[in-house]
Amino acid sequence: MNDELAGLIAIIAVIVIVIGTLIAVGFYILAGLVIVGFISGFFVAGKNFFDVLDEAHKKMPFSTSVYMMEVYENLYLTQPATLMYPFGGGWQVMKYVQDNIFVRTQSSANFWYTKASGFKAGAEFESNFLFKYYKWMAYAGAQLAGGTQYISAFIFVAIFFVNLFLN
């Protein structure tokens, strides 16, 4: 009787381990897609950030021409302290970066959302329960990877804003 009970417990333990492993593989798929999305998001956000920052500096109406009267005033009259970058022209650049970085990030996020819709369509028509589960986990991972694109862009913008006020 004890041998039969021990054998039954061993079979149940093996089944639980196999089911737990299959479930864990689904979570590994989800986590893998999120990690890949997050890492690629940093590269995309960095490229977009520096492109937008360069574009902002080129488009903002900063006057670089110097007139003779200004030269005279700078040489002979008392001058107020110059504004720090964030309080001068930096406001325009910060506003431009804030308005445009997320627009550019949307295209990389849409790449992940398109991948997710493909996983969702595959999951809806899959007949095997295990593969359906894996495709649903891939769908969730790709959706989260699309969201991490915005998080990466937000981190770049936040570092930029904080760095402006600390320098």
Backbone torsions as a table, in degrees:
resi	resn	phi	psi	omega
1	MET	NA	-40.2	179.7
2	ASN	-67.9	-34.8	179.0
3	ASP	-66.0	-38.9	178.2
4	GLU	-66.5	-41.0	178.8
5	LEU	-66.7	-41.3	178.4
6	ALA	-65.1	-39.9	177.8
7	GLY	-64.9	-40.5	178.3
8	LEU	-65.3	-41.6	178.4
9	ILE	-64.8	-40.0	178.5
10	ALA	-64.0	-41.2	178.9
11	ILE	-65.0	-44.3	178.9
12	ILE	-63.0	-40.9	179.2
13	ALA	-63.3	-41.7	178.6
14	VAL	-64.9	-42.2	179.3
15	ILE	-63.0	-43.7	179.5
16	VAL	-63.4	-42.1	179.1
17	ILE	-64.1	-42.9	179.6
18	VAL	-65.0	-45.4	179.7
19	ILE	-64.5	-42.6	177.5
20	GLY	-61.3	-39.5	178.1
21	THR	-65.5	-43.5	178.8
22	LEU	-63.2	-39.9	177.0
23	ILE	-66.6	-41.7	179.8
24	ALA	-62.9	-36.5	177.6
25	VAL	-60.9	-39.4	176.8
26	GLY	-61.5	-42.4	178.1
27	PHE	-69.1	-32.1	174.6
28	TYR	-65.5	-37.7	176.3
29	ILE	-62.2	-48.1	179.5
30	LEU	-59.7	-50.2	-177.7
31	ALA	-64.8	-37.9	179.3
32	GLY	-62.6	-43.5	178.7
33	LEU	-65.9	-39.8	179.0
34	VAL	-65.0	-42.6	179.8
35	ILE	-65.0	-44.6	178.2
36	VAL	-62.3	-42.2	178.2
37	GLY	-63.4	-40.5	-178.9
38	PHE	-67.5	-43.4	179.3
39	ILE	-66.7	-45.4	178.0
40	SER	-65.2	-30.5	177.5
41	GLY	-62.6	-36.8	177.9
42	PHE	-66.3	-40.3	178.4
43	PHE	-67.1	-44.9	179.7
44	VAL	-65.3	-44.5	-179.5
45	ALA	-64.9	-38.8	177.6
46	GLY	-63.3	-45.2	178.3
47	LYS	-63.0	-47.8	179.8
48	ASN	-62.4	-40.8	-178.4
49	PHE	-62.1	-49.5	-177.4
50	PHE	-69.5	-32.1	174.4
51	ASP	-64.6	-46.1	-179.1
52	VAL	-66.9	-39.4	179.3
53	LEU	-64.0	-43.2	177.7
54	ASP	-63.7	-42.8	178.7
55	GLU	-64.0	-38.8	179.9
56	ALA	-63.5	-42.6	179.2
57	HIS	-66.4	-29.4	179.5
58	LYS	-79.8	-31.4	-174.2
59	LYS	-92.5	-21.1	-175.9
60	MET	-71.1	144.9	-173.8
61	PRO	-79.8	61.8	175.8
62	PHE	-85.6	135.2	179.0
63	SER	-89.6	121.1	178.1
64	THR	-105.5	-7.2	180.0
65	SER	-80.9	145.3	-178.8
66	VAL	-120.4	126.2	178.8
67	TYR	-94.6	158.9	-177.7
68	MET	-61.6	-34.5	179.5
69	MET	-63.7	-39.9	178.0
70	GLU	-64.7	-39.1	178.1
71	VAL	-62.5	-43.9	179.0
72	TYR	-61.2	-46.6	-179.3
73	GLU	-62.9	-40.0	-179.9
74	ASN	-67.0	-32.0	-177.6
75	LEU	-82.2	-38.0	-168.5
76	TYR	-114.8	-16.0	-178.3
77	LEU	-107.7	155.5	177.8
78	THR	-67.6	135.4	-176.7
79	GLN	-112.4	142.0	173.3
80	PRO	-73.3	162.2	176.9
81	ALA	-64.1	142.5	178.5
82	THR	-74.2	149.6	180.0
83	LEU	-73.7	146.3	172.6
84	MET	-67.2	154.9	-176.1
85	TYR	-51.1	-46.0	-178.8
86	PRO	-63.5	-27.6	-177.2
87	PHE	-93.3	-9.9	177.6
88	GLY	-102.7	-117.2	-178.7
89	GLY	-70.7	-14.2	-179.3
90	GLY	-62.3	-27.8	178.9
91	TRP	-61.5	-42.0	-179.8
92	GLN	-65.5	-42.0	-179.8
93	VAL	-66.1	-43.1	179.7
94	MET	-62.4	-41.3	178.7
95	LYS	-64.0	-42.4	-179.9
96	TYR	-64.4	-43.7	179.0
97	VAL	-63.0	-45.6	-179.7
98	GLN	-60.1	-40.7	-177.0
99	ASP	-75.0	-28.0	-170.8
100	ASN	-108.4	-20.3	-176.4
101	ILE	-66.3	-39.3	-177.0
102	PHE	-76.3	-26.1	175.2
103	VAL	-65.5	-41.4	179.5
104	ARG	-73.9	-30.0	179.1
105	THR	-71.1	-23.5	-177.5
106	GLN	-60.0	-34.7	-178.9
107	SER	-66.6	-38.5	177.8
108	SER	-72.6	-33.4	176.2
109	ALA	-67.5	-38.2	178.2
110	ASN	-63.5	-30.9	175.0
111	PHE	-58.2	-46.7	-179.8
112	TRP	-69.6	-37.3	178.6
113	TYR	-66.8	-33.5	176.1
114	THR	-67.2	-42.9	175.5
115	LYS	-59.5	-41.4	-179.3
116	ALA	-63.4	-40.5	179.7
117	SER	-65.4	-32.8	175.1
118	GLY	-65.1	-42.6	176.6
119	PHE	-64.2	-38.0	179.9
120	LYS	-65.9	-44.3	178.8
121	ALA	-62.3	-40.9	177.6
122	GLY	-64.9	-37.3	-179.5
123	ALA	-69.3	-35.3	-178.2
124	GLU	-68.4	-29.1	-177.4
125	PHE	-103.1	2.5	179.7
126	GLU	-78.5	135.4	-179.4
127	SER	-94.9	-29.0	179.2
128	ASN	-77.0	125.6	-175.8
129	PHE	-61.5	-40.6	-177.4
130	LEU	-65.4	-46.9	178.9
131	PHE	-67.3	-33.3	175.6
132	LYS	-62.6	-43.6	178.0
133	TYR	-61.0	-46.2	-179.8
134	TYR	-63.1	-38.7	179.2
135	LYS	-70.3	-35.1	175.9
136	TRP	-67.3	-36.9	176.9
137	MET	-67.9	-38.1	176.2
138	ALA	-65.5	-38.0	176.3
139	TYR	-59.7	-48.3	-179.9
140	ALA	-64.0	-40.2	178.9
141	GLY	-64.2	-41.3	179.5
142	ALA	-69.2	-36.8	175.5
143	GLN	-62.0	-45.2	178.7
144	LEU	-66.8	-35.8	177.5
145	ALA	-63.9	-36.8	175.2
146	GLY	-63.8	-39.0	177.6
147	GLY	-68.0	-32.6	179.7
148	THR	-68.8	-19.4	176.1
149	GLN	-62.1	-42.0	178.7
150	TYR	-70.5	-36.4	178.3
151	ILE	-63.2	-42.6	178.6
152	SER	-62.6	-43.2	178.5
153	ALA	-64.3	-40.1	178.2
154	PHE	-61.7	-40.3	179.6
155	ILE	-62.8	-42.9	178.1
156	PHE	-61.9	-44.9	-179.5
157	VAL	-65.7	-41.1	179.8
158	ALA	-63.9	-42.9	177.8
159	ILE	-62.9	-40.5	179.1
160	PHE	-61.3	-48.8	-178.4
161	PHE	-63.7	-45.2	-179.4
162	VAL	-65.4	-40.9	-179.4
163	ASN	-63.8	-35.0	178.9
164	LEU	-62.0	-38.9	-176.9
165	PHE	-84.2	-17.7	179.2
166	LEU	-87.1	-23.3	-179.4
167	ASN	-85.7	NA	NA
